[in-house]
């Protein structure tokens, strides 16, 4: 079975005061976008998980955690799998590639083997806070610590630039730094009634000052505002569906990844290979 798992962008991100079970309380409007990882999964005598990015092959990934939570919820489930992951979504970018992978495994197993779906709160605590959004598959507002997911209805078509700087950002490091810093007011913008802001922006620039320079250079080039997705470091800008967008030289802007893509309606697809 071949599965395509999409990236996402946080159109906005509010960090609320206080913690719940050591997780930050958040609120965010999130949309899936047309950048995908590809997963090929088949039954095997034992679990074997391979990534095309070497650094992930020695890591405890969301796929490992997703297999674990499914088995905890379904103790009699005794299947093992060979899973090969072709990572195209940049890692440490705030685009949700790892969460998307984990959610795809949960959706695939529950759908194809008629298994019990874990609760969203358990998924957040044991796999990741963005995973319930991807399990839900659709544009949505998430809140709490990620377990509350409400569909965003009638979201308009959107075309966008995704620009990922060469340096990634660690979500753990960003939130630790956020807790240390005195909060600053986050500047808010609107694009066709969509609210655009990120409460982690000031923290991210504190850790990675060049991020602000990259953002300003992109804004000068396109005469558009750019914003950071999630805990970064990916930057995005929104365009009307019929607007023409010129590509740029990634090296000139100190980027490891550049894409012109669009909002999609579902973050997950699968087909027999």
Secondary structure, 3 states (H helix, E strand, C coil): CEEEEEEEEECEEEEEEEEECCEEEEEEEEEEEEEEEEEEEEEECCCEEEECCHHHCCCCCHHHHHHHHHHHHCCCCCCEEEEEEECCCCCCCCCCHHHHHHHHHHHHHHHHCCCCCCCHHHHHHHCCCCHHHHHHCCCEEEEECCCEEEECCCCCCCEEEEEEECCCCCHHHHHHHHHHCCCCCCCCEEECCEEEEECCHHHHHHHCCHHHHHHHHHHHHHCCCCEECCCCCEEEEEECCCCCCCCCCCHHHCEEEEEEEEECCCCEEEECC
